[in-house]
Amino acid sequence: MVDIVFLLLIFFLVTWNFARQETELDVKVPTAKEGKESRRAVGEVIINVKSDGTILMNRRVMTGEELGKTLKKISELYPDQAVILRGDESADYRHIVAVLDICRAANIWNVAFATGRHE
């Protein structure tokens, strides 16, 4: 039991630290009139899709297969895990849909899209 609690604590600390830095990547999310900056939650998983379709999670470039395996492990440990998808505004929609398919295949159902504030 202590091992599980310890692993949970490590997971949340590591993902929280990476989540704070994920918004600093070279991904320009589209703006929305009703968009707002949200507070970052501990344990939040952020997936960035760059304009060329490159996928990044925890500041690491991943293939679709690597992302799927990682998300599958996360969903097994945390069935209600939320994912924030930050797609660059100039990325082809097919790249965003591909990441959504990967999330669904990994049993991640709680996916939110990041937007910027409309100036």
C-alpha positions as CSV (number, residue, x, y, z in Angstrom):
1,M,0.0,0.0,0.0
2,V,2.8,2.4,0.9
3,D,4.4,1.6,-2.5
4,I,1.3,2.7,-4.4
5,V,1.0,5.9,-2.4
6,F,4.6,6.6,-3.0
7,L,4.2,6.0,-6.8
8,L,1.1,8.2,-6.9
9,L,3.0,11.0,-5.2
10,I,5.9,10.8,-7.6
11,F,3.6,10.7,-10.6
12,F,1.7,13.8,-9.5
13,L,4.9,15.7,-8.6
14,V,6.6,14.9,-11.9
15,T,3.6,15.6,-14.1
16,W,2.8,18.8,-12.3
17,N,6.3,20.1,-12.9
18,F,6.2,19.2,-16.6
19,A,2.7,20.6,-17.0
20,R,3.9,24.0,-15.8
21,Q,6.5,24.0,-18.5
22,E,4.4,22.6,-21.3
23,T,2.7,25.9,-22.0
24,E,6.1,27.4,-22.7
25,L,6.7,25.3,-25.8
26,D,6.6,26.6,-29.4
27,V,2.9,25.9,-29.9
28,K,0.6,28.8,-30.6
29,V,-3.0,27.7,-29.7
30,P,-5.9,29.3,-31.4
31,T,-7.7,32.1,-29.6
32,A,-11.4,32.1,-28.6
33,K,-13.7,34.9,-27.4
34,E,-14.6,32.9,-24.4
35,G,-11.1,31.4,-23.9
36,K,-9.5,31.9,-20.6
37,E,-6.3,30.9,-18.8
38,S,-7.0,28.0,-16.6
39,R,-5.2,27.0,-13.5
40,R,-2.8,24.1,-13.9
41,A,-3.8,21.0,-11.9
42,V,-1.5,18.6,-10.2
43,G,-1.2,15.5,-12.3
44,E,-2.4,17.2,-15.5
45,V,-1.3,15.6,-18.7
46,I,-0.6,18.0,-21.5
47,I,-0.1,16.9,-25.1
48,N,1.2,19.4,-27.6
49,V,0.8,19.1,-31.4
50,K,3.2,21.4,-33.3
51,S,2.3,22.9,-36.7
52,D,4.3,20.1,-38.5
53,G,2.4,17.4,-36.6
54,T,5.1,16.6,-34.1
55,I,3.7,15.3,-30.8
56,L,5.2,16.3,-27.5
57,M,4.3,15.1,-24.0
58,N,6.3,16.1,-21.0
59,R,8.7,18.1,-23.3
60,R,9.6,14.9,-25.1
61,V,8.9,14.2,-28.8
62,M,6.9,11.0,-29.1
63,T,5.6,8.9,-32.0
64,G,1.9,8.0,-32.0
65,E,2.8,4.5,-30.8
66,E,4.9,5.8,-27.9
67,L,2.1,8.2,-26.9
68,G,-0.5,5.4,-27.1
69,K,1.6,3.1,-24.8
70,T,2.2,5.9,-22.3
71,L,-1.5,7.0,-22.2
72,K,-2.6,3.4,-21.8
73,K,-0.4,3.0,-18.7
74,I,-1.7,6.3,-17.3
75,S,-5.4,5.3,-17.9
76,E,-4.8,1.9,-16.2
77,L,-3.5,3.7,-13.1
78,Y,-5.9,6.7,-13.3
79,P,-9.1,5.8,-15.2
80,D,-10.5,9.3,-15.1
81,Q,-7.2,11.0,-16.1
82,A,-7.8,14.3,-17.9
83,V,-5.7,15.3,-20.9
84,I,-5.2,18.9,-22.2
85,L,-4.6,18.9,-26.0
86,R,-2.7,22.0,-27.2
87,G,-2.8,22.0,-31.0
88,D,-0.9,24.7,-32.8
89,E,-3.4,26.9,-34.8
90,S,-1.6,26.1,-38.0
91,A,-1.5,22.3,-37.5
92,D,-3.5,20.2,-40.0
93,Y,-6.7,19.0,-38.4
94,R,-5.7,15.4,-39.2
95,H,-2.8,15.6,-36.7
96,I,-5.3,16.7,-34.0
97,V,-7.7,13.9,-34.9
98,A,-4.9,11.4,-34.9
99,V,-4.0,12.3,-31.3
100,L,-7.7,12.1,-30.3
101,D,-7.8,8.6,-31.8
102,I,-4.7,7.7,-29.8
103,C,-6.4,9.0,-26.6
104,R,-9.6,7.0,-27.3
105,A,-7.6,3.8,-28.0
106,A,-5.8,4.3,-24.7
107,N,-9.2,4.7,-22.9
108,I,-8.7,8.4,-22.2
109,W,-12.1,10.0,-22.6
110,N,-11.6,13.3,-20.7
111,V,-9.9,15.5,-23.3
112,A,-10.0,19.3,-23.3
113,F,-8.7,21.6,-26.0
114,A,-6.5,24.5,-25.0
115,T,-7.2,28.0,-26.4
116,G,-5.7,31.4,-25.8
117,R,-7.5,34.5,-24.8
118,H,-9.0,36.6,-27.6
119,E,-7.3,40.0,-27.5
